Amino acid sequence: MSKGSILFISKRRDAASTRYRIFQYWHYLQDRGWSLAYHPATESRIGLVKKSAQADIVVIQRRLFDPITLALLHAVNGNIVFDYDDAIFLNDDGSPSSRRQQRFSKTTERAKLCLAGNSYLASHSQGRQTVVFPTTVELAKYQNLPRRTASPVLTLVWVGSRSTSRYLEQYRTTLETLGREIADVELKVIGDFTIDFAGLSTRCVPWTAEGEIAELANADIGIAPMTDDPWTRGKCALKVIQYMACGLPVISSNCGANAEVIVDGQTGILVSTPEQWLEAVKTLGNGALRERMGKAGLERAKTHYSAETLAEKMDGLFTEMLAAQD
């Protein structure tokens, strides 16, 4: 028996937010009786309005439509869900944007339900109902990973894209100091770019959807250097969650959602200074401690950041939305 129909709209089908916050839940929602459709936001206004009128619920992921398009979508379907996992009310460099802020405020006002990726993002919503809905991973894909073979080299791993490589650049001095001060340490970078650091052995691995998880698992420590500013506070700690799902301890800058996801001293180490970065890597040179923290991180990923678990929450929120109008 069908529970209803949902139309998902996002900027691009291949965007990470689309993959992790829409398509990751696709089969779970279908199994629970929902009829699903997806259309890119680049489709004509008329096409999107027609399709929205035919759905029971319209989920807009990250896209900030112009006022006319938003008004038309709302006119044909009052059950709008707005999902966002970045500080899209700002410019990409974190500077204020009156245009984006106005569109964001109007979108959250129109939405019957807002799904915010973290508490910072939720605090900016003007919506009637805003729920913190973290980014998650499908833990089934992280099961039965091959164990990393014993190695005298301590491998740090970072995963990201060319657009986020600036965080590595901002921590260049710190990372190069690690290479000089700690023997037998290397950095594995998984992404769509190459980078190197003086004094720190660096291995760049091309990112692929098929090989990402295995490459992450074949490391010792996941790292997440990041600056603390209005833009980064909107980030939703995906790489940290991936590290934990692989059973890796994490060293991260003590800011943003990373500081919400990591339990300092249990699943990883939160740091604020170059000296603390150096000390954290030295501390996690202890294999027994890495294993203990990695196991704790995996358990936290299972209980808080599992797509299998959060799919039930999404199903419940959508079910309640339709029941409330009966």
Order of alpha helices (4+ residues) and beta strands (2+ residues): beta-alpha-alpha-beta-alpha-beta-alpha-beta-alpha-beta-alpha-beta-beta-alpha-alpha-beta-beta-alpha-beta-alpha-beta-alpha-beta-alpha-alpha-alpha
